[in-house]
Amino acid sequence: MSNELIINSTQDGDRIALLQDKRLVEYHFESKDTDYIVGDIFLGTVKKVMPGLNAAFIDIGYQKDAFLHYHDLGANIKTLNKYVKAAQTQKNATPKLNQAKYEPEIDKLGKIADVLKKGQQLLVQIVKEPISTKGPRLSCELSLAGRYLVLVPFSNTVSVSKKIVSKEERNRLKRLITSIKPENFGVIIRTVAEGRDVAELDRDLRTMLANWEEGFKTLRIAKPNDKIIGELNRSSSILRDLLNESFDNIVVDNTQLYDEIKAYVQSIAPERIKILKHYTGKTKTFEHFHIEKQLKAAFGKTVTIPGGGYLVIEHTEALHVVDVNSGNKSNTETDQEATALHVNMMAAKEVARQLRLRDIGGIIVVDFIDMKSPENRQKVYEVVKEEMKRDRSKSTILPISKFGLMQITRQRVRPEQNIVTGEVCPTCGGTGKTSASILVTDEIDAAVDDLLTSHNHKSLEVYLHPFVHAYYTKGLISRQVKWFFKYFRWVSLVKDTSLGILEFKVMDSRGEEIELRSAFSDMNGVQDKEEEVI
């Protein structure tokens, strides 16, 4: 199975698409102004202690106070607080923990008011990003994630991922890490560490220790709400978690981001640097790799299942509901039970893909087509379990009930991805008033003429819906060629399926969009004024 990571930079942020065998399986959008992501460590201030909730609200600079429950304090919270105070007040303080004196552990069933006080400063880490009206969720059990290992300060435990099943390999890894880890640092050995030699593991460990020491330097001069240690950006974190021999392409269209990712890949997997490519083509990145069309098809309320049938995905305040329907293309089987099994098996794969693609978390209920046979229900359940193994988020899946319902809980650490696939009506522009659709070509011609003659632009790039693009480029002497003979300047035309059929954009030579006065908008304005007079 081939894996490709395609990263498209826009003015608002970076769009990240993970393709498996050319099919979109993960989509992320990383806004440029996102400062609160999972893994970030802040110096927070206790704003409120809530004995009734056994929790506290912490100010880390976000518009809403973050939530910290007693169970997320960690047994060594008193030792952590002592370390923070020493880092900020003692000149001879050191980031190393080998000489740290542990304070007594807190009671697992204790009260938060006995540990935290209003106005107190403490180190906290984001474990769940702000979602809807809620602020971030925090933990004081700090951890720094690497490619093969997770470093846990104020701990001495070495644990191995349960997915590494070989007893010999588990013992080998545990023995290696125990011999190289510093005192009072715990380590969690990740699944991808299986089979790795001590040099790779040691390099990963040293990188995380260097991050911890940099964070210590920041902490010494930090003010409340300052970020002490920042997590990697979304694209680098995906590479950290997924980059392996099956990856055959990483494509980036932004020079600065390309250089950042190149440096990161060079540090974690120098042998894989050759798969990183800088895309400089004229066609938009997501258009070139056929991702834009897949986004339109995958994020609607109704999603087609390969081979027939469709899903209806609904979101409520409490949960997500997925309804499986056979449609009218699934009648190739011999009987009703066989048809239901066939559609459900295909739907099971698509449901797993949709959960991962949209990053849906919380409680999900899937209403499969009813099947009488327990064996058939078990087959569908096994398919869902197998497909969900590829998902990096933790999930729990229950077998299909007699009512045909499957219950899934999936870890939710960031807001759900949602792309509006509906388009503004190209005929009325959302106004409810109609105008002749043929006038779009007059608008484009007028815009090109005005920009090349009145504003004297040297070159233009016009983005069009593919249907309109075909209208301008068909024939030996196309309308595009006629523009050249008229203005003696070449106007580039680019297909863009993200645009409505009567929408277009014009870019200048620097790649910046030119604001246009739409004749269509002017016509609507005239119509409105006429109606007011009448």
C-alpha positions as CSV (number, residue, x, y, z in Angstrom):
1,M,0.0,0.0,0.0
2,S,1.4,3.4,-1.0
3,N,1.2,6.4,1.2
4,E,1.4,10.0,0.0
5,L,1.3,13.2,2.1
6,I,0.2,16.3,0.1
7,I,0.5,19.7,1.8
8,N,-1.0,22.8,0.2
9,S,-0.3,26.2,1.8
10,T,-3.0,28.9,1.6
11,Q,-3.4,32.4,3.1
12,D,-5.4,31.0,6.0
13,G,-3.2,27.9,6.8
14,D,-2.0,24.6,5.5
15,R,-4.2,21.9,4.1
16,I,-2.8,18.4,4.7
17,A,-4.0,15.3,2.8
18,L,-2.9,11.8,3.4
19,L,-3.5,9.4,0.5
20,Q,-3.4,5.7,0.5
21,D,-3.3,4.2,-3.0
22,K,-4.4,7.6,-4.3
23,R,-7.5,7.6,-2.0
24,L,-8.0,10.3,0.6
25,V,-8.0,8.8,4.1
26,E,-7.0,11.8,6.3
27,Y,-7.5,15.5,5.9
28,H,-6.3,18.2,8.3
29,F,-6.3,22.0,8.2
30,E,-3.7,23.8,10.3
31,S,-4.7,27.4,10.8
32,K,-1.8,29.9,10.9
33,D,-3.1,31.4,14.1
34,T,-3.5,28.1,16.0
35,D,-1.5,28.4,19.2
36,Y,-3.1,25.8,21.3
37,I,-2.6,22.3,20.0
38,V,-2.3,18.9,21.6
39,G,1.1,18.5,23.2
40,D,1.9,22.1,23.9
41,I,3.2,22.8,27.4
42,F,2.3,26.2,29.1
43,L,3.0,28.0,32.3
44,G,-0.6,28.4,33.5
45,T,-2.2,30.2,36.4
46,V,-5.0,28.8,38.5
47,K,-8.1,31.0,38.1
48,K,-10.7,29.0,39.9
49,V,-10.7,25.9,42.1
50,M,-14.0,24.0,41.8
51,P,-14.4,21.6,44.8
52,G,-17.8,20.4,43.4
53,L,-16.1,19.2,40.2
54,N,-12.9,18.3,41.9
55,A,-11.2,20.3,39.1
56,A,-9.7,23.7,38.4
57,F,-9.9,26.2,35.6
58,I,-6.4,27.3,34.4
59,D,-5.6,30.5,32.4
60,I,-3.1,29.7,29.6
61,G,-3.9,32.7,27.5
62,Y,-6.8,31.2,25.5
63,Q,-10.1,33.1,25.4
64,K,-11.7,30.5,27.7
65,D,-10.0,29.1,30.7
66,A,-8.7,25.5,30.3
67,F,-10.0,22.6,32.4
68,L,-7.8,20.5,34.7
69,H,-9.3,17.6,36.6
70,Y,-7.8,16.2,39.8
71,H,-7.2,12.8,38.1
72,D,-5.0,14.6,35.5
73,L,-2.7,16.2,38.1
74,G,-0.5,13.1,38.3
75,A,0.9,11.5,41.4
76,N,4.0,13.7,41.4
77,I,2.4,17.1,41.0
78,K,4.0,18.4,44.2
79,T,7.4,17.5,42.8
80,L,6.6,19.2,39.5
81,N,5.5,22.4,41.3
82,K,8.7,22.4,43.3
83,Y,10.8,22.0,40.1
84,V,8.9,24.9,38.5
85,K,9.5,27.2,41.5
86,A,13.2,26.2,41.6
87,A,13.7,26.8,37.9
88,Q,12.4,30.4,38.3
89,T,14.0,31.3,41.6
90,Q,17.3,29.4,42.0
91,K,20.3,30.4,39.9
92,N,22.0,26.9,40.2
93,A,18.8,25.0,39.0
94,T,19.4,22.4,36.4
95,P,17.1,20.7,33.8
96,K,18.5,17.3,34.8
97,L,16.3,15.3,37.3
98,N,18.9,12.9,38.6
99,Q,19.3,14.9,41.8
100,A,15.6,15.8,42.2
101,K,14.1,15.0,45.6
102,Y,10.6,13.6,45.3
103,E,7.8,15.1,47.3
104,P,5.1,12.7,48.7
105,E,2.6,11.5,46.1
106,I,-0.9,12.9,46.3
107,D,-3.8,10.7,47.3
108,K,-5.6,9.2,44.2
109,L,-8.9,10.0,45.9
110,G,-7.9,13.4,47.3
111,K,-9.4,16.8,46.8
112,I,-8.0,19.4,44.3
113,A,-8.4,22.2,46.9
114,D,-5.7,20.5,49.0
115,V,-3.2,20.7,46.1
116,L,-3.9,23.9,44.1
117,K,-4.6,27.4,45.2
118,K,-6.0,30.4,43.3
119,G,-3.2,32.4,41.6
120,Q,-0.7,29.5,41.7
121,Q,1.5,28.9,38.7
122,L,2.0,25.4,37.3
123,L,3.2,23.6,34.2
124,V,0.3,22.1,32.2
125,Q,0.1,20.3,28.9
126,I,-2.8,20.4,26.4
127,V,-4.4,16.9,25.9
128,K,-7.5,18.1,24.1
129,E,-7.9,21.1,21.9
130,P,-10.7,23.7,22.3
131,I,-13.9,22.2,20.9
132,S,-17.1,24.2,20.3
133,T,-17.7,26.3,23.4
134,K,-15.2,24.5,25.6
135,G,-11.6,25.5,26.3
136,P,-8.7,23.2,26.2
137,R,-8.4,20.2,28.5
138,L,-5.1,20.0,30.4
139,S,-2.9,17.5,32.3
140,C,0.1,17.9,34.6
141,E,1.5,14.5,33.6
142,L,3.9,15.9,31.1
143,S,5.2,13.9,28.1
144,L,7.3,14.7,25.1
145,A,6.6,12.5,22.0
146,G,9.4,11.4,19.7
147,R,9.3,9.1,16.7
148,Y,10.1,5.9,18.6
149,L,9.7,6.9,22.2
150,V,7.7,9.1,24.5
151,L,9.7,10.8,27.3
152,V,7.9,11.2,30.7
153,P,9.6,13.4,33.2
154,F,9.4,12.6,37.0
155,S,8.9,8.9,36.4
156,N,11.2,5.9,36.3
157,T,8.9,3.5,34.5
158,V,9.8,1.9,31.1
159,S,6.7,0.6,29.4
160,V,6.3,-1.0,25.9
161,S,3.4,-0.6,23.5
162,K,0.9,-3.5,23.8
163,K,0.9,-3.7,20.0
164,I,4.4,-5.2,20.2
165,V,3.4,-8.8,20.9
166,S,6.8,-10.6,20.7
167,K,8.0,-11.3,24.3
168,E,11.7,-11.4,23.1
169,E,11.3,-8.0,21.3
170,R,9.6,-6.4,24.3
171,N,12.4,-7.6,26.7
172,R,15.1,-6.4,24.2
173,L,13.6,-2.9,23.9
174,K,13.0,-2.6,27.6
175,R,16.6,-3.6,28.4
176,L,18.0,-1.2,25.8
177,I,16.0,1.8,27.0
178,T,16.7,1.1,30.7
179,S,20.4,1.2,30.0
180,I,20.4,4.6,28.2
181,K,17.7,6.6,29.8
182,P,18.6,9.3,32.4
183,E,17.4,8.9,36.0
184,N,13.9,10.2,36.9
185,F,12.8,10.1,33.3
186,G,10.3,7.5,32.3
187,V,10.0,6.2,28.7
188,I,7.1,4.7,26.7
189,I,8.3,2.6,23.8
190,R,6.1,3.2,20.7
191,T,5.0,0.5,18.3
192,V,7.2,1.8,15.5
193,A,10.3,1.1,17.7
194,E,9.9,-2.6,17.0
195,G,13.1,-3.9,15.3
196,R,15.1,-0.6,15.7
197,D,18.7,-0.7,16.9
198,V,20.0,1.2,19.9
199,A,21.6,4.0,17.8
200,E,18.2,5.1,16.4
201,L,16.5,4.9,19.8
202,D,19.3,6.8,21.5
203,R,19.2,9.5,18.9
204,D,15.4,9.9,19.4
205,L,15.9,10.0,23.2
206,R,18.6,12.7,22.9
207,T,16.4,14.8,20.7
208,M,13.6,14.8,23.3
209,L,16.0,15.5,26.2
210,A,17.3,18.5,24.2
211,N,13.7,19.7,23.8
212,W,13.3,19.4,27.6
213,E,16.4,21.4,28.3
214,E,15.3,24.1,25.8
215,G,12.0,24.2,27.7
216,F,13.8,24.6,31.0
217,K,15.7,27.7,29.6
218,T,12.3,29.2,28.5
219,L,10.8,28.4,31.9
220,R,13.5,30.3,33.8
221,I,12.4,33.6,32.2
222,A,8.8,32.8,31.4
223,K,5.8,34.9,32.4
224,P,2.3,33.5,33.1
225,N,0.6,32.1,29.9
226,D,3.9,31.6,28.0
227,K,4.4,28.5,25.9
228,I,7.3,26.6,27.4
229,I,7.5,23.7,24.9
230,G,5.7,23.6,21.6
231,E,4.5,20.5,19.8
232,L,5.4,20.0,16.2
233,N,3.1,21.4,13.5
234,R,0.5,19.0,12.2
235,S,2.4,18.0,9.0
236,S,5.6,17.1,11.0
237,S,3.6,15.3,13.7
238,I,2.0,13.1,11.0
239,L,5.4,12.3,9.5
240,R,6.7,11.5,13.0
241,D,3.9,9.0,13.6
242,L,3.5,7.5,10.1
243,L,6.7,7.9,8.1
244,N,7.9,4.4,7.1
245,E,9.0,2.4,4.1
246,S,5.5,2.4,2.6
247,F,5.7,6.2,2.1
248,D,6.6,7.0,-1.5
249,N,5.7,10.7,-1.7
250,I,5.7,13.9,0.4
251,V,4.7,16.9,-1.7
252,V,4.9,20.5,-0.5
253,D,4.0,23.6,-2.5
254,N,5.4,26.2,-0.1
255,T,9.2,26.9,-0.1
256,Q,9.5,27.8,3.6
257,L,7.4,24.8,4.7
258,Y,9.4,22.6,2.3
259,D,12.7,23.7,4.0
260,E,11.2,23.0,7.5
261,I,10.0,19.5,6.6
262,K,13.2,18.7,4.8
263,A,15.2,19.6,7.9
264,Y,12.8,17.5,10.0
265,V,12.9,14.4,7.7
266,Q,16.7,14.8,7.6
267,S,16.8,14.6,11.4
268,I,14.5,11.6,11.8
269,A,14.9,9.5,8.7
270,P,17.7,10.8,6.4
271,E,17.4,7.8,4.2
272,R,13.9,8.9,3.2
273,I,14.8,12.5,2.2
274,K,14.5,11.6,-1.5
275,I,10.8,11.1,-1.4
276,L,10.3,14.8,-0.4
277,K,9.3,16.9,-3.4
278,H,8.7,20.6,-3.9
279,Y,5.6,21.1,-6.2
280,T,5.9,24.2,-8.5
281,G,3.3,23.3,-11.1
282,K,0.8,25.8,-12.5
283,T,-2.2,23.7,-11.6
284,K,-3.3,24.0,-8.0
285,T,-1.8,21.3,-5.8
286,F,-5.0,19.7,-4.7
287,E,-6.3,19.8,-8.3
288,H,-3.2,18.2,-9.7
289,F,-3.5,15.2,-7.3
290,H,-7.3,15.0,-7.7
291,I,-7.9,15.7,-4.0
292,E,-10.3,18.6,-4.4
293,K,-12.9,16.4,-6.1
294,Q,-12.5,13.7,-3.4
295,L,-13.1,16.4,-0.7
296,K,-16.3,17.4,-2.4
297,A,-17.4,13.8,-2.6
298,A,-16.4,12.8,1.0
299,F,-17.6,15.6,3.2
300,G,-21.3,15.9,2.3
301,K,-24.2,14.7,4.4
302,T,-24.6,11.8,1.9
303,V,-21.6,9.7,1.0
304,T,-21.7,7.1,-1.8
305,I,-20.3,3.6,-1.0
306,P,-18.2,2.0,-3.7
307,G,-20.1,-0.8,-5.4
308,G,-23.6,0.6,-4.5
309,G,-25.4,2.0,-1.5
310,Y,-24.7,5.2,0.5
311,L,-24.2,6.5,4.0
312,V,-26.2,9.4,5.6
313,I,-24.1,11.0,8.3
314,E,-25.8,13.2,10.9
315,H,-24.3,15.1,13.9
316,T,-26.3,15.8,17.1
317,E,-25.1,17.5,20.3
318,A,-24.5,14.1,22.0
319,L,-23.4,11.8,19.2
320,H,-22.9,11.1,15.5
321,V,-25.3,8.8,13.7
322,V,-24.4,7.0,10.5
323,D,-27.3,5.3,8.5
324,V,-26.4,2.6,5.9
325,N,-28.7,2.4,2.9
326,S,-28.6,-0.1,0.0
327,G,-29.8,2.3,-2.6
328,N,-30.9,0.8,-5.9
329,K,-27.6,-0.4,-7.2
330,S,-27.1,-3.3,-4.9
331,N,-29.5,-5.9,-6.2
332,T,-26.9,-8.2,-7.7
333,E,-27.0,-10.7,-4.9
334,T,-29.3,-13.7,-4.8
335,D,-31.4,-12.8,-1.7
336,Q,-32.0,-10.1,0.8
337,E,-29.6,-11.4,3.4
338,A,-26.8,-11.6,0.8
339,T,-27.5,-8.1,-0.4
340,A,-27.5,-6.7,3.2
341,L,-24.2,-8.5,3.9
342,H,-22.6,-7.1,0.7
343,V,-23.6,-3.5,1.3
344,N,-22.7,-3.7,5.0
345,M,-19.2,-5.0,4.3
346,M,-18.6,-2.2,1.9
347,A,-20.2,0.3,4.3
348,A,-18.0,-0.9,7.2
349,K,-14.8,0.1,5.3
350,E,-16.3,3.5,4.3
351,V,-17.5,4.2,7.9
352,A,-13.9,3.6,9.2
353,R,-12.5,5.9,6.5
354,Q,-15.1,8.6,7.3
355,L,-14.3,8.6,11.0
356,R,-10.6,9.1,10.2
357,L,-11.2,11.5,7.4
358,R,-13.5,13.9,9.3
359,D,-11.7,13.2,12.6
360,I,-15.1,12.4,14.2
361,G,-14.8,11.7,18.0
362,G,-17.1,10.9,20.9
363,I,-19.9,8.4,20.5
364,I,-20.8,7.1,17.0
365,V,-23.8,4.9,16.3
366,V,-23.9,3.1,13.0
367,D,-27.2,1.7,11.8
368,F,-26.4,-1.1,9.4
369,I,-28.9,-2.9,7.2
370,D,-30.6,-5.6,9.3
371,M,-29.1,-9.1,9.0
372,K,-30.7,-12.2,10.6
373,S,-27.5,-14.3,10.7
374,P,-25.2,-13.8,13.7
375,E,-22.3,-15.0,11.6
376,N,-22.9,-12.2,9.1
377,R,-23.1,-9.6,11.9
378,Q,-19.8,-10.9,13.2
379,K,-18.2,-10.6,9.7
380,V,-19.1,-6.9,9.5
381,Y,-17.9,-6.3,13.0
382,E,-14.5,-7.9,12.2
383,V,-14.2,-5.7,9.0
384,V,-14.7,-2.5,11.1
385,K,-12.2,-3.7,13.7
386,E,-9.6,-4.4,11.0
387,E,-10.1,-1.1,9.2
388,M,-9.9,0.9,12.5
389,K,-6.5,-0.6,13.2
390,R,-5.0,2.0,10.8
391,D,-6.5,4.8,12.8
392,R,-4.0,6.6,15.1
393,S,-6.8,7.7,17.5
394,K,-7.9,5.2,20.1
395,S,-11.3,3.7,19.7
396,T,-13.6,1.1,21.3
397,I,-16.0,-0.9,19.0
398,L,-18.9,-3.0,20.2
399,P,-20.5,-5.8,18.2
400,I,-23.6,-5.2,16.1
401,S,-26.7,-5.6,18.2
402,K,-29.9,-7.5,17.2
403,F,-31.3,-4.1,16.0
404,G,-28.4,-3.7,13.6
405,L,-26.7,-1.0,15.6
406,M,-23.0,-0.7,16.2
407,Q,-21.6,1.6,18.9
408,I,-18.2,3.1,18.6
409,T,-16.3,5.5,20.8
410,R,-13.4,7.3,19.3
411,Q,-10.9,9.6,21.0
412,R,-11.6,13.2,20.3
413,V,-8.6,15.6,20.9
414,R,-9.4,18.3,18.4
415,P,-12.4,19.8,16.6
416,E,-14.0,17.7,13.9
417,Q,-13.1,18.5,10.3
418,N,-15.9,19.9,8.3
419,I,-15.9,21.1,4.7
420,V,-19.0,22.8,3.3
421,T,-19.6,21.0,0.0
422,G,-22.7,22.9,-1.0
423,E,-22.2,25.8,-3.4
424,V,-23.9,29.1,-3.8
425,C,-26.4,28.9,-6.7
426,P,-24.4,30.0,-9.7
427,T,-27.5,31.4,-11.4
428,C,-28.6,33.8,-8.6
429,G,-25.4,34.1,-6.5
430,G,-27.4,33.4,-3.4
431,T,-29.8,36.3,-3.9
432,G,-32.8,34.4,-5.2
433,K,-32.8,36.6,-8.3
434,T,-31.9,35.1,-11.7
435,S,-29.8,36.5,-14.6
436,A,-28.7,35.0,-17.9
437,S,-25.9,32.5,-17.2
438,I,-24.3,33.1,-20.6
439,L,-23.2,36.5,-19.3
440,V,-20.3,34.9,-17.3
441,T,-18.2,34.9,-20.5
442,D,-18.9,38.6,-21.0
443,E,-17.8,39.2,-17.4
444,I,-14.5,37.3,-18.0
445,D,-13.9,39.1,-21.3
446,A,-14.6,42.5,-19.7
447,A,-12.3,41.8,-16.7
448,V,-9.4,40.6,-18.9
449,D,-9.8,43.6,-21.3
450,D,-9.9,46.1,-18.4
451,L,-6.9,44.6,-16.6
452,L,-4.7,44.4,-19.7
453,T,-5.6,47.7,-21.3
454,S,-6.7,50.1,-18.5
455,H,-4.5,48.7,-15.7
456,N,-1.6,47.6,-18.0
457,H,-1.0,44.2,-16.3
458,K,1.9,42.3,-18.0
459,S,0.4,38.8,-17.3
460,L,-2.7,37.3,-15.9
461,E,-3.8,33.9,-14.6
462,V,-7.6,33.2,-14.7
463,Y,-9.0,30.3,-12.6
464,L,-12.2,28.9,-14.1
465,H,-14.6,26.0,-13.6
466,P,-13.5,23.1,-16.0
467,F,-16.6,23.6,-18.2
468,V,-15.9,27.3,-18.7
469,H,-12.2,26.5,-19.2
470,A,-13.1,24.1,-22.0
471,Y,-15.2,26.9,-23.7
472,Y,-12.2,29.2,-23.8
473,T,-9.5,26.6,-24.9
474,K,-11.4,24.4,-27.4
475,G,-10.5,24.7,-31.1
476,L,-7.4,25.5,-33.0
477,I,-8.0,29.3,-32.8
478,S,-9.6,29.3,-29.3
479,R,-10.8,32.4,-27.5
480,Q,-7.6,32.2,-25.4
481,V,-5.5,32.4,-28.6
482,K,-7.7,35.3,-29.9
483,W,-6.9,37.2,-26.6
484,F,-3.2,36.8,-27.4
485,F,-3.6,38.3,-30.9
486,K,-5.7,41.1,-29.5
487,Y,-3.5,42.1,-26.5
488,F,-0.2,40.5,-27.5
489,R,0.0,39.1,-24.0
490,W,-0.7,35.5,-22.9
491,V,-3.5,34.9,-20.4
492,S,-3.1,31.6,-18.5
493,L,-6.3,29.7,-17.9
494,V,-6.3,27.2,-15.0
495,K,-9.0,24.6,-14.2
496,D,-10.4,24.9,-10.6
497,T,-13.2,22.5,-9.5
498,S,-13.5,24.3,-6.2
499,L,-15.2,27.2,-8.1
500,G,-18.8,27.3,-9.1
501,I,-19.6,27.1,-12.8
502,L,-20.1,30.9,-13.0
503,E,-17.3,31.9,-10.7
504,F,-13.8,32.9,-11.6
505,K,-10.7,34.4,-10.1
506,V,-7.9,36.5,-11.6
507,M,-4.3,36.4,-10.3
508,D,-1.6,38.9,-11.1
509,S,2.1,38.1,-11.9
510,R,2.9,37.9,-8.2
511,G,0.2,35.2,-7.6
512,E,-2.1,37.6,-5.7
513,E,-5.8,37.7,-6.4
514,I,-7.1,40.8,-8.1
515,E,-10.4,42.2,-6.7
516,L,-12.9,42.7,-9.4
517,R,-16.1,44.6,-9.6
518,S,-18.5,42.0,-10.8
519,A,-20.9,43.2,-13.5
520,F,-23.2,40.4,-12.3
521,S,-23.3,42.0,-8.8
522,D,-23.9,45.4,-10.3
523,M,-26.8,44.0,-12.3
524,N,-28.3,42.6,-9.1
525,G,-27.9,45.9,-7.4
526,V,-29.7,47.7,-10.2
527,Q,-32.5,45.1,-10.0
528,D,-32.8,45.8,-6.2
529,K,-33.1,49.5,-6.8
530,E,-35.7,49.1,-9.5
531,E,-37.8,47.0,-7.1
532,E,-37.5,49.6,-4.4
533,V,-38.7,52.3,-6.8
534,I,-41.6,50.1,-7.9
